């Protein structure tokens, strides 16, 4: 059986937002290649700026979502972490976590967070 590492939902979204920042900078640097063609350079600069602005929106959204997350102490590493949904993973040790008594002992599956799976 393959060793599956789980990631915290909050950390996944933060990683996506950070990637958007770097993607925005890369798009802007590509625009510098076309500095002789002003309209093309301008398009790349605008797209890069939009990626960075969207990253800020994602950071703001995950910050608001993080305030609603349930703070718990991980039973494995005993460090504080936050949980979103019915199942999540520890931010530090990647231990699968759940607060739902019906899911204790079951195989970890992120689809338990979807509304279709709850029924």
N, C-alpha and C positions, 0 to 999 in steps of 0.2 A: 504494500500500500504506500502510495506517495506521501511524503511529508508535506502537508499543506500548512502554509503560514497564513494566518488571518491578520487583517489590518483593521484598526479602528476606523469607523466611518468618518469621524472628525478629522483624523490624520489623512485619510484618502482625499477629502475635499480640500484640505490645506495644501496638500502636495499638488493637486490640480491647479489651484490658484497660483502657487509658486511657479509651476511650469508655464502658466499663461504669461507671467512677467517675463521670463526668459524668452519665450516664443515671440513676445512683442518686441523685445530688444533685437532679436535675430531678424525679424521682419524689417525693422528700421535699418539695421546694418545692410541688409540686402538692398534697401532703397538707396543707400549711399553708392552702391555700384552703378546705379543709373543717374548719377548727379548731372550728367550732360542732358538727359531727357527729363526736364523739370516736372512735367505732369505725371510721369511714371514714378519718379522719386516721391512726389507728393502723395500719391496713392499708397505707396508702401509705408510712408511715415504716418499717414492717417490710420491705416490698418494696424500698424504696430501700437499706436496710441490707443486705439479702440481695444486691443487685446489687453493692454495694461489697465485701462479703465474697467474692463469687464472683470479683470482679476481683483481689483479693489472692491467691486460689487460682490464677488464671491467671498472675499475675506470678510466683508461686512455681514453677509448672510450667514456664514458659518459662525461668526462671533455671536450673532443673535441666537442661532440655533444652539450654540454651546452653553448659553445661559439657561436654556430650558432642559439641557441634558441632566440626567440623574447622576450626581456624584456618588461614587462607591469606592470601597477599598478592595483591591484585587485580592482574592483569596490565595493566589499563587505567589505573587511578588510582594504583596502587602503595601503597594504604593497606591496613592489616590488616582483614580481614573474617572472618566465620564462615559455614560452609556446612552446611546440613542437607539430607540426601538426596543423590540423584544429580545433580540440577540445582538451582541456586539463583541468586540475583542478589546483586551486591555491595551492601552496606549503604550505601555512599557514592555510587557513580556509576551504580547500577542495571544494570551490565554483567552479561549472562547468564554464569554460570559452571558448569563441570562438571569433575569429576575422572575421569570414566568415559571411557576412550579410545574406546569404541564409539560414544559420543554426540558426539564432537568433529566439528565441521563440520555437524552436523544443526541443523535449525530448533529453537529453544528452545521446549520444551513442558513445563509443570509436571507433566503426566500421566506423565512418565518416572519420577516418584517413586512412583507407585502400583505395588503388587505385580502387578497384572494386566498392566501394560504391560511389565514386565521379561521376561515369558516370550516 
